[in-house]
Amino acid sequence: MGVLWGLLVVCALLPCASADVKLLRPSPLVSGCRVVVDAGSSATRFFVFISRDGSDDVEMVDTFPHLTPGLSHTPPHNAYGYMKDALHEVQTHVQARDQHTTCHVHIYGTAGMRLLQPAHQMDIYDAIFTSFHADASMTLVLDRKHLQTISDDDEGYFFVLAANFLDKRVGKDLVPSFVELYGVLDLDGASAQVVFDAENRWRHNSRRKSFATSPLTTRDFYIHRFAGYGTDEMEVKVLAQLQTINATENVCNFVGHTDSHGRMGTGDAVGCMTLLRQLVNESNVRCPLQMYCALDSQAQPHLAGGSFYATHVFYAATAFAKDVLTTLPPDDQHWTPFDFPTPLRHEVEQAAVAVCHQSFASLQTLSLTHTPADTLPRRCLDLAYVSVLLAQFGFLDDEKRVVYVDAIQHRRFMDWPLGAFLATEVEGHVEYENAMAEYLSARVDQGLPVGYHLALLVLAFAALALWQTVHRASGRDGTHAMEFVHDASK
């Protein structure tokens, strides 16, 4: 009997001993507030994004001052001082909305930072992190892992997310639906970039069937930036080519405008596009056999099928064409149809012919919303280059697969920091779900020995109950439950 009670005591204590192991439950997610800092090559920009649970919209504020020059031009010892005032202005804005909001800061270095040696980048980021946390008046939150230099692919991925989110083609969870996602064609002064789903999975809904709830990642897109193929670079190449052939006129300039080498512009868009195609074709001489290359001998998938947003110079040049063509009467010999913002590739080419033929003096008198005065001299080249690029990327003359935009949904401008916010929010949810999975797994592991001990406890109590209820044989030393009595009738 004493042994049995000892067993009961041990079994009763074992669950208590197991319960001494404490597990910390992951902190629940709160409404997203993040400050995204775009540390570009020429300037640093600040964005505040706030997302509320139950809403698929995101509030964005980007009215803060831009800091020049870029962070990459700032020595490490002054890196935090360079952006301190701007961060405090952001903090004031956040606190004015909600004093209890926790807002995380993400500082992303881009093109300028990528040119620095990795060690120099780390010195700048470490200095910002150290000084940030030494600032007693700073209430924003900054983790060291949120100071980083992102790649061209990251920028392209964030940009395509932002565009499709603003156009309501994907939600905050970044899980694609049956709505087609658009690719992106981007062109600036330094480079051209293309981002698209090479397998056209969303057009056939196969991704939805195969990856029911997985968010979009960079692996879902073909992303490539063609460095050296922006409009600034192409202008340099055109001038060099004209110098090589001893040209006395510039076919890529408006009529009557003189270039930096004293050549008079002729506004010959056909000749300009021929020259640009020659330069592009020369860049593809090293294209691998039986492969498709649009630019720079870079093998890539075809852009067959699917729709695209065309941004920055793509948009500015075609918007300029629209502005100029609307000033021409329909009976003008240079007037041509132009269905902006979705013109055919052939319409873009014809618009270049019509617009480039205009005199530079007459264009200077127009009110051109999308073309500042300092960029006007190059708009002929820009528009001709857009037409050439569309052909290089495989768009046919009669296709309407490109929409030229700079803003979507209530004049909200597309910019990659919005995509960075969406991606980090999803990443936060994934990290929380993984932490919860580990927590629950640990609870199960902890619960198994407790359950085992409780089972022993129940078994021991059952044995005790049986001991107490079973009738022992009278006058016997055994433990038989029944006593057999001799039948005297026999």
C-alpha positions in Angstrom: 0.0 0.0 0.0 2.9 2.4 0.9 4.5 1.8 -2.5 1.2 2.7 -4.3 0.8 6.0 -2.4 4.5 6.8 -3.2 3.7 6.3 -6.9 0.7 8.6 -6.6 2.9 11.3 -5.1 5.6 11.0 -7.8 3.0 11.1 -10.6 1.3 14.1 -9.1 4.6 16.0 -8.9 5.9 15.2 -12.4 3.3 17.4 -14.2 4.2 20.3 -11.8 7.9 19.9 -12.6 7.1 19.9 -16.4 5.0 23.1 -15.9 8.1 24.9 -14.6 9.3 25.3 -18.2 7.9 28.7 -19.4 7.3 29.5 -23.0 7.0 33.1 -24.2 4.1 33.6 -26.6 5.1 35.8 -29.7 3.8 39.3 -29.4 0.7 39.9 -31.5 1.1 42.0 -34.7 -0.1 45.6 -34.6 -1.4 47.8 -37.3 1.5 48.5 -39.7 3.4 51.8 -39.6 6.7 52.0 -41.4 9.0 54.7 -42.5 10.8 53.8 -45.7 13.9 55.9 -46.5 15.0 55.8 -50.1 18.7 56.6 -50.0 19.3 57.2 -53.7 22.3 58.4 -55.5 21.3 62.0 -55.9 18.9 62.5 -53.0 17.3 60.8 -49.9 13.5 60.6 -49.7 11.3 59.8 -46.8 7.9 58.0 -46.9 5.5 57.1 -44.2 3.1 54.2 -44.8 0.3 53.3 -42.4 -1.9 50.3 -42.9 -5.0 49.4 -40.8 -6.3 45.9 -40.1 -9.5 45.3 -41.9 -8.7 47.7 -44.7 -6.9 46.9 -48.0 -5.8 50.5 -48.4 -2.5 52.0 -47.4 -2.0 55.7 -46.3 1.1 57.2 -47.8 2.8 60.5 -46.9 5.8 61.6 -49.0 5.7 65.4 -48.4 8.9 65.5 -46.4 12.0 67.4 -47.7 14.4 65.6 -50.0 18.0 65.6 -48.8 20.8 66.3 -51.2 23.3 65.0 -52.1 22.6 61.3 -51.6 23.6 59.3 -48.5 26.5 57.7 -50.5 28.2 61.1 -50.5 28.1 61.5 -46.7 30.9 60.3 -44.5 30.0 57.7 -41.8 30.6 60.1 -38.8 28.0 62.5 -40.2 25.5 59.9 -41.6 23.0 60.2 -38.8 23.3 64.0 -38.6 22.6 64.1 -42.3 19.1 62.7 -41.8 18.4 63.4 -38.1 16.2 66.5 -38.7 14.2 64.8 -41.4 13.6 61.7 -39.2 12.4 64.0 -36.3 10.0 65.7 -38.8 8.7 62.3 -39.7 8.4 61.3 -36.0 6.4 64.5 -35.3 4.0 63.6 -38.2 3.5 60.1 -36.8 2.9 61.3 -33.3 0.4 63.9 -34.4 -1.7 61.1 -35.9 -1.4 58.7 -33.0 0.9 59.0 -30.0 0.7 55.3 -29.3 1.7 54.1 -32.8 4.9 52.1 -33.1 6.6 53.0 -36.3 9.5 51.0 -37.7 12.2 52.7 -39.9 13.7 50.9 -43.0 16.6 52.6 -44.7 17.4 51.3 -48.2 20.5 52.3 -50.1 20.1 52.1 -53.8 22.2 53.0 -56.9 24.7 55.3 -55.1 25.3 53.0 -52.2 25.8 50.1 -54.5 28.8 51.9 -56.0 30.6 51.9 -52.6 32.7 49.1 -51.2 30.7 46.8 -48.9 32.9 47.8 -45.9 32.2 51.5 -46.5 28.5 50.7 -46.7 28.6 48.9 -43.4 30.5 51.8 -41.8 27.7 54.2 -42.8 24.9 51.9 -41.7 26.6 51.1 -38.4 27.1 54.8 -37.6 23.5 55.6 -38.3 22.3 52.7 -36.1 24.5 53.6 -33.2 23.7 57.4 -33.3 20.0 56.6 -33.9 19.8 54.6 -30.6 21.9 57.2 -28.8 19.3 59.9 -29.6 17.1 60.0 -26.5 14.4 62.0 -28.2 13.9 59.5 -31.0 10.8 57.2 -30.5 10.8 55.6 -34.0 12.1 52.0 -34.0 15.1 50.9 -36.1 16.5 47.4 -36.2 20.0 46.9 -37.6 18.7 44.4 -40.2 16.6 47.2 -41.7 19.6 49.2 -42.8 20.7 47.7 -46.0 21.6 48.2 -49.7 19.1 46.6 -52.0 19.7 45.3 -55.5 18.3 46.4 -58.9 16.1 43.3 -58.8 14.7 44.3 -55.4 13.8 47.7 -56.7 12.1 46.2 -59.8 10.2 43.8 -57.6 9.1 46.5 -55.2 8.0 48.7 -58.2 5.9 46.0 -59.8 4.2 45.3 -56.4 3.4 49.0 -55.9 1.9 49.4 -59.4 -0.3 46.3 -59.2 -1.4 47.1 -55.7 -2.4 50.7 -56.7 -4.3 49.3 -59.6 -6.1 46.8 -57.2 -4.6 43.8 -59.0 -3.1 42.4 -55.8 -4.0 43.0 -52.2 -1.9 43.8 -49.1 -1.2 40.0 -48.7 0.5 40.0 -52.1 -1.3 36.8 -53.0 -2.2 36.9 -56.7 -5.9 36.2 -57.7 -7.5 35.6 -61.0 -6.9 39.3 -62.0 -4.0 39.6 -64.4 -0.9 41.2 -63.0 0.9 43.8 -65.2 4.6 43.9 -65.9 6.7 47.1 -65.8 8.8 48.9 -68.4 10.9 51.6 -66.8 13.2 54.1 -68.4 15.3 56.9 -66.8 18.4 58.8 -67.6 20.8 56.0 -66.6 19.1 52.7 -67.4 16.1 50.8 -68.8 14.4 48.0 -66.8 11.9 45.3 -67.6 9.9 43.3 -65.0 7.3 40.7 -65.9 6.1 37.2 -65.3 7.9 35.3 -68.0 5.6 32.2 -67.8 2.3 34.2 -68.0 1.0 32.2 -65.1 -1.6 34.7 -64.0 -3.1 35.0 -67.5 -3.9 31.3 -67.3 -4.8 31.2 -63.6 -2.4 28.2 -63.1 -0.4 29.9 -60.4 -3.6 30.4 -58.3 -4.3 26.7 -58.6 -0.7 25.6 -57.8 0.2 28.2 -55.1 -3.1 28.9 -53.5 -1.9 31.2 -50.7 1.7 32.0 -51.3 2.7 35.7 -51.6 4.6 37.0 -54.6 8.4 36.9 -54.4 11.2 38.0 -56.7 11.3 34.4 -58.1 7.9 35.0 -59.7 9.3 37.6 -62.1 11.9 38.1 -64.7 13.7 41.3 -63.6 16.6 43.0 -65.4 18.0 46.5 -65.5 20.0 47.5 -68.5 22.6 49.9 -67.1 24.0 52.4 -69.6 20.8 52.3 -71.7 19.0 55.2 -70.2 18.2 58.4 -72.2 21.2 60.3 -70.9 23.5 57.5 -71.9 21.9 57.1 -75.3 22.3 60.8 -76.0 26.0 60.5 -75.3 26.2 57.5 -77.7 24.3 59.3 -80.4 26.6 62.4 -80.2 29.7 60.1 -80.3 28.3 58.3 -83.3 27.6 61.6 -85.1 31.1 62.6 -84.3 32.5 59.4 -85.7 30.7 59.9 -89.1 31.6 63.6 -89.1 27.9 64.6 -89.3 27.2 68.3 -89.5 23.6 67.9 -88.5 21.8 66.2 -85.7 18.8 64.1 -86.8 17.7 63.5 -83.2 17.2 67.2 -82.4 14.2 69.4 -83.1 14.4 71.6 -86.2 16.4 74.7 -85.4 18.0 73.5 -82.1 21.8 73.3 -81.9 23.4 70.5 -79.9 26.4 70.8 -77.6 28.7 70.3 -80.5 27.2 73.0 -82.7 25.2 70.7 -85.0 21.9 72.0 -86.2 18.8 69.8 -85.5 16.9 68.5 -88.5 14.0 66.8 -86.6 14.4 63.7 -88.8 12.8 61.1 -86.5 13.2 58.3 -89.1 16.9 58.9 -89.3 17.2 59.2 -85.5 15.4 55.8 -85.0 17.7 54.3 -87.6 20.7 55.5 -85.7 19.3 54.3 -82.4 18.6 50.8 -83.8 22.1 50.6 -85.1 23.5 51.3 -81.6 21.1 48.8 -80.1 21.9 46.1 -82.6 25.7 46.6 -82.0 25.1 46.0 -78.3 23.6 42.6 -79.2 26.5 41.2 -81.2 27.4 38.9 -78.3 23.9 37.5 -77.8 24.1 33.7 -77.3 23.1 31.6 -80.3 19.4 30.8 -80.6 18.6 33.1 -77.7 16.6 36.4 -77.7 18.3 39.6 -76.6 16.6 43.0 -76.4 19.6 45.0 -75.3 23.3 44.5 -74.3 23.5 40.9 -75.4 21.5 39.9 -72.4 19.5 36.7 -73.1 16.0 37.0 -71.8 12.5 35.6 -72.2 10.2 37.1 -74.8 7.6 39.6 -73.7 4.9 37.7 -75.6 1.5 38.2 -74.0 0.6 40.1 -70.9 0.2 43.8 -70.3 2.7 46.4 -69.0 2.9 49.7 -67.2 5.4 52.1 -68.9 6.8 54.7 -66.6 9.1 57.6 -66.1 10.6 58.6 -69.5 8.3 56.2 -71.3 5.4 58.2 -69.8 7.0 61.6 -70.0 7.9 61.3 -73.7 4.5 59.9 -74.8 2.7 62.5 -72.7 4.8 65.2 -74.4 3.7 63.8 -77.8 0.1 63.9 -76.7 0.5 67.5 -75.5 2.1 68.6 -78.8 -0.3 66.7 -81.1 -3.3 68.3 -79.4 -2.1 71.7 -80.5 -2.1 70.6 -84.2 -5.3 70.9 -86.2 -6.5 67.6 -87.7 -5.8 68.8 -91.2 -2.2 69.6 -90.4 0.1 67.4 -92.5 2.0 66.3 -89.5 -1.0 65.4 -87.3 -1.4 61.7 -86.5 -3.8 59.7 -84.3 -2.5 59.1 -80.8 -4.6 57.1 -78.4 -2.9 58.1 -75.2 -2.4 56.5 -72.6 -2.5 53.3 -74.6 -1.2 54.1 -78.1 -0.1 51.4 -80.5 3.6 51.1 -81.1 3.0 52.3 -84.6 1.3 55.4 -83.2 4.3 56.1 -81.0 6.6 55.9 -84.1 4.3 58.2 -86.1 4.1 60.6 -83.2 7.9 60.8 -83.1 7.9 61.7 -86.8 5.3 64.4 -86.4 6.6 65.9 -83.1 10.3 65.9 -84.0 9.5 67.9 -87.2 8.2 70.8 -85.1 10.5 73.8 -84.7 12.2 74.1 -81.4 11.2 77.8 -81.2 7.5 76.9 -81.6 7.6 74.2 -78.9 9.1 76.7 -76.5 5.9 78.8 -76.7 3.7 75.9 -75.7 2.5 75.1 -72.2 3.9 71.6 -71.8 2.7 70.1 -68.5 4.9 67.0 -68.6 8.1 68.6 -70.0 10.2 71.1 -68.0 12.1 73.6 -70.1 15.5 72.0 -69.4 14.3 68.6 -70.7 12.6 70.0 -73.9 15.7 69.8 -76.2 15.9 66.1 -75.8 12.3 65.1 -76.1 12.7 64.2 -79.8 15.4 61.7 -79.0 13.4 60.4 -76.0 10.3 59.7 -78.1 12.3 58.1 -80.9 14.1 55.9 -78.3 10.8 54.8 -76.8 9.6 53.6 -80.2 12.9 51.7 -80.8 12.8 50.1 -77.3 9.2 48.9 -77.8 10.2 47.2 -81.0 13.3 45.7 -79.3 11.2 44.3 -76.5 9.0 42.6 -79.1 5.8 44.7 -79.1 4.1 44.6 -82.5 2.8 47.7 -84.4 -0.9 46.9 -83.7 -0.7 45.8 -80.1 -2.3 47.6 -77.2 -0.5 45.9 -74.3 1.3 49.0 -72.8 -0.3 51.7 -70.7 1.8 54.8 -70.1 1.3 56.0 -66.5 2.9 58.0 -63.7 0.0 57.7 -61.3 -2.7 55.2 -60.6 -6.0 55.5 -58.6 -6.7 59.1 -57.5 -3.4 60.5 -58.7 -1.3 58.2 -56.4 2.2 58.1 -57.9 3.8 54.8 -58.4 7.1 54.4 -56.5 9.0 51.4 -55.3 9.0 52.4 -51.6 5.3 51.4 -51.5 6.2 48.0 -52.7 9.0 47.8 -50.1 6.4 48.6 -47.4 4.0 45.9 -48.7 6.8 43.3 -48.9 8.0 44.1 -45.3 4.5 43.9 -44.0 4.0 40.4 -45.5 7.5 39.4 -44.2 6.4 40.5 -40.7 3.3 38.4 -40.9 5.3 35.4 -42.1 7.8 35.8 -39.3 5.0 36.0 -36.8 3.3 32.9 -38.2 6.6 31.0 -38.1 7.2 32.1 -34.5 3.7 31.0 -33.5 4.3 27.7 -35.2 7.5 27.2 -33.2 5.7 28.3 -30.0 2.8 25.8 -30.6 5.2 23.1 -31.5 7.1 23.7 -28.3 3.8 23.6 -26.3 3.0 20.3 -27.9 6.5 18.9 -27.0 6.0 20.2 -23.5 2.5 18.8 -23.3 3.5 15.2 -24.3 5.4 14.4 -21.0 2.6 16.1 -19.0 0.0 13.9 -20.7 2.1 10.8 -20.1 2.4 11.6 -16.4 -1.3 12.3 -16.1 -2.0 9.0 -17.7 0.2 7.3 -15.0 -1.7 9.2 -12.4 -5.0 8.0 -13.6 -3.7 4.5 -13.8 -2.5 4.7 -10.2 -5.8 6.0 -8.9 -7.6 3.2 -10.8 -5.4 0.7 -9.1 -6.0 2.3 -5.7 -9.8 2.3 -6.3 -9.6 -1.4 -7.3 -7.6 -2.2 -4.1 -10.2 -0.6 -1.9 -13.3 -2.0 -3.5 -12.2 -5.6 -4.0 -13.4 -7.9 -1.2 -10.5 -10.1 0.3 -11.1 -13.7 1.1 -11.9 -14.0 4.9 -9.2 -15.5 7.0 -6.9 -15.9 4.0 -3.6 -14.3 3.3 -4.2 -14.2 -0.4 -5.8 -11.5 -2.5 -8.5 -13.6 -4.3 -11.6 -11.6 -4.9 -13.9 -14.6 -4.4 -14.1 -17.4 -1.9 -15.3 -20.8 -3.0 -17.7 -22.6 -0.4 -18.1 -26.4 -0.2 -21.5 -27.6 -1.4 -22.8 -29.5 1.7 -25.8 -30.9 -0.2 -23.7 -33.4 -2.1 
